[in-house]
Amino acid sequence: MGNTATGVASKRAYLLAIALILFFWQVAAWFLPSFLMPDVHVAMVRLWRELGSAEFYHGLGNSMGRLGAGYGAALLAGIVLGLVGGTLNAVRSTLKAAIIILQSIPSIAWVPLFLILMGFGNMPIIIVVAVGAFFPTALSVMNATESVERVHIDAARVMGASRMQLLKRVYFPAVTPELITGAQLAFGNAWRALISAEMIVGFSAGLGKSLAYSGEIADMTGVMTNILVIAVLAAVIDQVILERIKYRLLRYQYL
């Protein structure tokens, strides 16, 4: 019951936020020339037309594939490294410091490096997405691992638990709430990294490439339409997919 009410309130907040954004967009369109800021309904007409084209879904599919590959790899690597780093005192401080330093580098700054190493293609974009999502995931898991109650660890060891069993039965359940929060933060990083990398790399169709192309030909209606799609799609993924996964994994907190 509580989760249903919270979910409805969250969705209402998102709808209200979208309505406010569209309102201020329209206000700006009233004061600026149409070639600089199109009316909302003009962009909506363009979006409706795009939704009926195969090219739009081809680009969307490419972007979602890159996001899924990079984000999935980052979650897996972040969980493993976070658990290992959080349980090994010898490397914990150094590893955490390295993660903090590296996560301060914007994901887009890695694009030239990976382009040189891998050339044009999907792989540089996927790696940039993975880098963007990896650090918050690993750091959240590591911090949660450090806060696991010592009495639980000692009790498991007394009962003969191996290191692998400790990770599976004690550490992983304890870090799951922090992991979910870190995964949602990581998604925001992954999404921004995806769009930025696609804009720069410009390989194959994608949401970022479509936005960049609209900017290159000074098509402001196309620019605003693409921005709208990127923003709404991110909100839908976060609220419909990630929030549902969060509820399933942490449903005991909503009872």
C-alpha positions in Angstrom: 0.0 0.0 0.0 2.8 2.4 1.0 4.8 1.6 -2.1 1.7 2.1 -4.3 1.1 5.6 -2.9 4.8 6.4 -3.2 4.9 5.2 -6.8 1.8 7.3 -7.7 3.3 10.4 -6.0 6.6 9.9 -7.9 4.9 9.5 -11.2 2.8 12.6 -10.6 5.9 14.5 -9.7 7.5 13.5 -13.0 4.4 14.4 -15.0 4.3 17.8 -13.3 8.0 18.4 -14.0 7.5 17.6 -17.7 4.5 19.9 -17.8 6.5 22.7 -16.3 9.4 22.2 -18.7 7.1 22.3 -21.7 5.4 25.4 -20.3 8.7 27.3 -19.9 9.8 26.0 -23.4 6.6 27.5 -24.9 7.1 30.8 -23.0 10.7 31.0 -24.5 9.2 30.2 -28.0 6.9 33.2 -27.7 9.7 35.6 -27.2 12.3 34.1 -29.6 12.2 33.8 -33.4 10.9 30.4 -34.6 14.2 29.5 -36.1 15.8 29.8 -32.7 13.1 28.2 -30.6 10.2 26.3 -32.2 6.7 26.1 -30.5 6.0 23.0 -28.5 3.3 21.8 -30.8 5.7 22.1 -33.8 8.2 19.8 -32.1 5.3 17.4 -31.1 4.2 17.2 -34.8 7.8 16.4 -35.7 8.1 13.8 -33.0 4.8 12.1 -34.1 6.2 11.9 -37.6 9.5 10.5 -36.3 7.7 7.9 -34.3 6.2 6.6 -37.5 9.6 6.1 -39.3 11.8 3.0 -39.3 14.9 5.2 -39.0 13.9 6.4 -35.6 13.5 2.9 -34.2 16.8 1.8 -35.8 18.6 4.6 -34.0 16.8 3.9 -30.8 17.6 0.2 -31.0 21.3 1.0 -31.5 21.4 3.3 -28.5 19.6 0.9 -26.2 21.9 -1.9 -27.3 25.0 0.2 -26.5 23.5 1.3 -23.2 22.5 -2.3 -22.2 26.0 -3.7 -23.0 27.9 -0.9 -21.3 25.6 -0.5 -18.3 25.4 -4.2 -17.7 29.2 -4.7 -17.8 29.7 -1.8 -15.4 27.2 -3.2 -12.9 28.9 -6.6 -13.0 32.4 -5.2 -12.7 31.4 -2.7 -10.0 29.8 -5.3 -7.8 32.8 -7.7 -8.1 35.4 -5.0 -7.5 33.3 -3.3 -4.7 33.0 -6.6 -2.8 36.6 -7.5 -3.3 37.9 -4.0 -2.3 35.5 -3.8 0.6 36.6 -7.1 2.1 40.4 -6.9 1.6 41.9 -4.4 4.0 45.2 -4.5 2.3 43.9 -2.8 -0.9 40.7 -1.0 0.4 42.1 2.5 0.9 44.2 2.6 -2.2 41.4 1.2 -4.4 38.9 3.6 -3.0 41.2 6.5 -3.6 41.8 5.4 -7.2 38.1 5.1 -7.8 37.4 8.6 -6.4 40.2 10.1 -8.5 39.1 8.4 -11.7 35.4 9.1 -11.3 36.1 12.8 -11.3 37.1 12.6 -14.9 34.1 13.3 -17.2 33.1 10.2 -19.2 33.3 12.1 -22.4 37.0 12.8 -21.8 37.7 9.1 -22.4 36.3 9.2 -25.9 39.5 10.3 -27.8 41.5 7.7 -25.9 39.2 4.8 -26.8 38.8 6.0 -30.4 42.6 5.9 -30.9 42.8 2.5 -29.2 39.7 0.9 -30.9 38.8 3.0 -33.9 35.3 4.0 -34.9 32.6 1.5 -34.0 30.3 0.5 -31.2 33.0 -0.6 -28.8 34.4 2.8 -27.9 30.8 4.0 -27.1 30.1 0.9 -25.0 33.3 1.3 -23.1 32.7 5.0 -22.4 29.2 4.1 -21.1 30.7 1.3 -18.9 33.3 3.7 -17.5 30.6 6.3 -16.6 28.5 3.7 -14.7 31.3 1.7 -13.2 32.7 4.1 -10.6 29.5 5.0 -8.7 28.5 1.3 -8.6 31.9 0.1 -7.3 32.1 3.0 -4.7 28.6 2.4 -3.4 29.2 -1.4 -3.0 32.6 -0.8 -1.4 31.1 1.7 1.1 28.2 -0.7 1.9 30.6 -3.6 2.3 32.7 -1.7 4.9 29.6 -1.0 7.0 28.5 -4.7 7.3 28.1 -5.6 11.0 31.2 -7.4 12.3 29.1 -9.7 14.5 27.4 -11.1 11.3 30.8 -11.8 9.7 32.1 -13.5 12.9 29.0 -15.6 13.3 29.2 -16.8 9.7 32.9 -17.7 10.2 32.1 -19.6 13.4 29.6 -21.7 11.4 32.4 -22.5 9.0 31.5 -20.2 6.1 34.1 -19.9 3.4 35.1 -16.6 1.8 32.8 -17.3 -1.1 29.9 -18.1 1.2 30.6 -14.9 3.2 30.4 -12.9 0.0 27.2 -14.7 -1.1 25.4 -15.0 2.2 26.5 -12.1 4.3 28.0 -9.3 2.2 25.9 -9.3 -0.9 22.5 -9.2 0.9 23.8 -6.4 3.1 25.0 -4.3 0.3 21.9 -4.7 -1.9 20.1 -1.5 -0.8 23.2 0.6 -1.4 23.8 -1.3 -4.7 20.4 -0.4 -6.0 20.9 3.3 -5.1 24.3 3.2 -6.8 22.9 1.5 -9.8 20.3 4.3 -10.3 23.0 6.9 -10.0 25.2 4.9 -12.4 22.3 4.9 -14.9 22.3 8.7 -15.0 26.0 8.7 -15.7 25.7 5.9 -18.3 22.9 7.7 -20.1 24.8 11.0 -20.3 27.9 9.2 -21.4 26.0 7.3 -24.2 24.5 10.5 -25.7 27.7 12.4 -25.5 29.8 9.6 -27.0 27.3 9.1 -29.8 27.4 12.8 -30.6 31.2 12.8 -30.9 31.9 9.4 -32.4 29.0 9.7 -34.9 29.1 6.0 -35.7 25.9 4.4 -37.0 22.5 5.7 -36.1 21.7 6.6 -32.5 19.9 9.2 -30.3 23.1 11.2 -29.8 24.0 11.2 -33.5 20.5 12.3 -34.5 20.9 15.3 -32.0 24.3 16.2 -33.3 23.2 16.1 -36.9 20.2 18.3 -36.2 22.6 20.8 -34.6 25.0 20.7 -37.6 22.2 21.7 -40.1 20.7 24.3 -37.7 17.5 22.4 -37.4 16.2 23.7 -34.1 13.0 21.7 -34.3 15.0 18.6 -34.7 17.3 19.6 -31.8 14.4 20.2 -29.4 12.6 17.1 -30.5 15.7 15.0 -29.9 16.3 16.6 -26.5 12.7 15.9 -25.6 13.0 12.2 -26.5 16.3 11.8 -24.6 14.9 13.4 -21.5 11.5 11.6 -21.4 13.1 8.2 -22.3 15.6 8.5 -19.4 12.7 9.3 -17.0 10.7 6.4 -18.3 13.6 3.9 -17.9 14.3 5.2 -14.4 10.7 5.2 -13.2 9.3 2.2 -15.0 12.2 -0.2 -15.2 14.7 0.7 -12.4 12.1 1.6 -9.8 10.3 -1.7 -10.5 13.5 -3.7 -10.1 14.2 -1.8 -6.9 10.8 -2.6 -5.5 11.2 -6.3 -6.3 14.6 -6.6 -4.7 13.8 -4.5 -1.7 10.1 -5.2 -1.3 10.5 -6.0 2.4 11.2 -2.3 3.0 7.8 -1.4 1.6 5.7 -3.7 3.7 
